[in-house]
Amino acid sequence: MHLLNDLFIRNRQWAEKIVEADPTFFERLSQNQRPKYLWIGCSDSRVPANQVVGLDPGDLFVHRNVANLVVHTDLNCLAVMQYAVEVLQVEHIIVCGHYGCGGVGAAMFHKELGLIENWLRNIQDVATMHRPRLDAIECPRERVDHLCELNVIEQVMNVCRTTIVRDAWRRGQTLGVHGWIYAITDGLLKDLSVNILSTDEMEVAYEQVLGRFAE
């Protein structure tokens, strides 16, 4: 007997349900993957990438880590991005955070969590960059949620600054980078209006989105 037998039972039920609705689904899926999108999201178990956007397996290439960070020394993330852009030829990279992110909250309030504090230091850097606007928010929950938004915006910029994306644009490859955020409370996505399609658009888009936040 499997140690996690209930999960194997659920797997069989899921596969049978898929085949019942579409008998050739797995046959088609096994041939190739040609997703149009790379999703860079948070590891939070409440934010399942495919389900959030209503896409089937094979339609979304996914990388997830704590607090949806794009760190230039993270070879895991960079390898995913390179494969997605250069091999799969995705047309869009979506950085998606979520409100109430535990990683963002831990970083903001300097919680002592051990090893992960080194990772969350990247979010503390984002908070330091935007300290005046964050300090102006009295409600702690709202301050965390605003940092969640700012973190997405900064990670979008980090994606755009990688050699992977800059080289793709230089080649004339069609590639958009987008920043979204998800609300666990109602299941809805919000477009943070930072959508970048070329190197020339980067700084203008960044200033515009921060300007809208200041209004």
C-alpha positions in Angstrom: 0.0 0.0 0.0 1.2 3.5 -0.8 2.1 5.6 2.2 -0.1 8.4 0.7 -2.7 6.1 -0.8 -5.4 8.8 -0.7 -3.4 10.9 -3.1 -3.0 8.0 -5.5 -6.7 7.4 -5.4 -7.4 11.1 -6.1 -4.9 10.9 -9.0 -6.7 8.0 -10.6 -10.1 9.7 -10.2 -8.7 12.9 -11.7 -7.2 11.0 -14.7 -10.4 9.0 -15.3 -12.5 12.2 -15.2 -10.2 13.9 -17.7 -10.4 10.9 -20.1 -14.1 10.6 -19.7 -14.5 14.2 -20.9 -11.8 14.1 -23.5 -10.5 10.6 -24.5 -7.5 11.9 -26.4 -6.4 14.5 -23.9 -3.3 12.7 -22.4 -2.3 11.4 -25.9 -2.2 15.0 -27.2 -0.5 16.3 -24.0 2.3 13.7 -24.3 3.3 14.8 -27.8 4.7 18.3 -26.9 4.2 21.3 -24.8 3.7 24.7 -26.5 2.6 27.1 -23.8 2.3 30.8 -24.6 2.9 31.9 -21.0 5.5 31.6 -18.3 4.1 32.2 -14.9 6.4 33.3 -12.1 4.4 33.0 -8.9 4.5 32.4 -5.2 4.8 28.9 -3.7 1.8 29.5 -1.5 -0.5 26.5 -1.8 -3.6 28.7 -2.1 -2.4 30.1 -5.5 -2.5 27.2 -8.0 -1.3 28.8 -11.3 -3.3 26.9 -13.9 -6.5 27.0 -12.0 -6.3 30.7 -11.3 -6.3 31.5 -15.0 -8.5 28.5 -16.1 -5.8 26.8 -18.3 -5.3 23.1 -18.8 -2.0 21.3 -18.2 0.4 22.2 -21.0 -0.9 25.7 -21.5 1.2 27.4 -18.8 4.9 27.0 -18.0 5.4 27.6 -14.3 8.1 28.7 -11.8 7.2 29.3 -8.2 9.2 30.4 -5.2 8.5 32.1 -1.9 7.2 35.6 -2.6 7.5 35.3 -6.4 11.1 36.7 -6.5 13.3 37.0 -9.6 16.8 37.2 -8.2 19.7 37.5 -10.6 21.8 34.9 -8.8 18.9 32.3 -8.7 20.0 29.9 -11.4 16.8 27.9 -11.0 14.6 30.8 -11.9 16.9 31.9 -14.7 17.1 28.4 -16.2 13.3 28.3 -16.3 13.1 31.7 -17.9 15.8 30.8 -20.5 14.0 27.5 -21.5 10.7 29.2 -21.6 11.9 32.1 -23.8 14.5 30.4 -26.0 13.1 26.9 -26.4 9.4 27.1 -25.8 9.2 30.6 -27.3 6.6 31.8 -24.8 5.0 35.1 -25.7 4.3 36.4 -22.2 6.0 36.3 -18.8 3.6 36.9 -16.0 4.9 37.8 -12.5 2.0 37.2 -10.2 2.0 37.9 -6.5 -0.8 37.7 -4.0 -2.3 39.8 -1.3 -1.5 38.7 2.3 1.7 37.0 1.2 3.4 35.4 4.2 6.9 36.0 2.8 6.3 39.6 2.2 4.8 40.1 5.7 7.7 38.3 7.3 10.1 40.5 5.5 8.3 43.7 6.4 8.1 42.9 10.1 11.6 41.2 10.3 10.3 37.9 11.6 13.0 35.5 12.7 12.5 32.4 10.6 16.0 31.0 10.1 17.4 30.3 6.6 14.6 31.8 4.7 15.4 35.2 6.1 18.3 35.3 3.6 15.8 34.9 0.8 13.4 37.5 2.2 16.2 40.0 2.4 15.4 40.7 -1.3 11.9 41.9 -0.2 13.4 44.0 2.5 15.4 45.8 -0.1 12.2 46.5 -2.0 10.7 47.9 1.2 13.7 50.1 1.7 13.4 51.5 -1.8 9.8 52.5 -1.2 10.0 53.3 2.6 8.3 56.8 2.4 5.1 55.5 0.7 4.9 52.4 2.9 5.4 54.4 6.1 2.5 56.6 5.1 0.1 53.6 5.3 -1.1 53.3 8.9 -2.9 49.9 8.7 -0.3 47.0 8.9 -2.4 44.7 6.6 -2.7 47.4 4.0 1.0 48.2 4.2 1.8 44.5 3.6 -0.6 44.4 0.6 0.9 47.5 -0.9 4.4 46.0 -0.5 3.0 42.9 -2.2 2.1 45.1 -5.2 5.5 46.9 -5.1 7.3 43.6 -5.0 5.6 42.4 -8.1 6.5 45.6 -9.9 10.2 45.3 -8.9 10.3 41.6 -10.0 8.8 42.6 -13.4 11.7 45.0 -13.7 14.2 42.3 -12.7 12.8 40.0 -15.4 13.2 42.8 -18.0 16.8 43.4 -16.9 17.9 39.8 -17.4 20.1 39.0 -20.4 17.5 36.4 -21.4 14.7 38.9 -22.0 17.0 41.7 -23.3 18.5 39.3 -25.8 15.0 38.1 -26.9 14.0 41.7 -27.5 17.2 42.4 -29.4 16.4 39.5 -31.6 13.0 40.9 -32.4 11.2 38.1 -30.5 7.7 38.9 -29.4 7.7 38.9 -25.6 5.7 40.8 -23.1 6.4 41.0 -19.3 3.4 41.6 -17.1 2.7 42.2 -13.4 -0.4 40.9 -11.7 -1.6 40.2 -8.2 -4.1 37.7 -6.9 -6.6 38.1 -4.1 -7.2 34.9 -2.2 -10.3 36.4 -0.6 -12.3 36.4 -3.8 -10.1 34.5 -6.4 -9.7 37.4 -8.7 -6.6 38.7 -10.5 -5.7 42.4 -10.7 -3.6 43.8 -13.5 -1.0 46.2 -11.9 -0.7 47.9 -15.3 3.0 47.3 -15.7 3.1 45.7 -19.2 6.5 45.9 -21.0 7.1 44.8 -24.5 10.6 46.2 -25.2 13.7 47.6 -23.6 12.7 51.1 -24.5 9.4 50.8 -22.5 11.0 49.7 -19.3 11.8 52.9 -17.4 8.7 54.7 -18.7 6.4 51.9 -17.6 8.0 51.8 -14.2 7.7 55.5 -13.6 4.1 55.5 -14.8 2.9 52.6 -12.6 4.6 54.2 -9.5 3.0 57.5 -10.4 -0.4 55.9 -10.5 0.2 54.5 -7.0 1.0 58.0 -5.7 -2.3 59.4 -6.9 
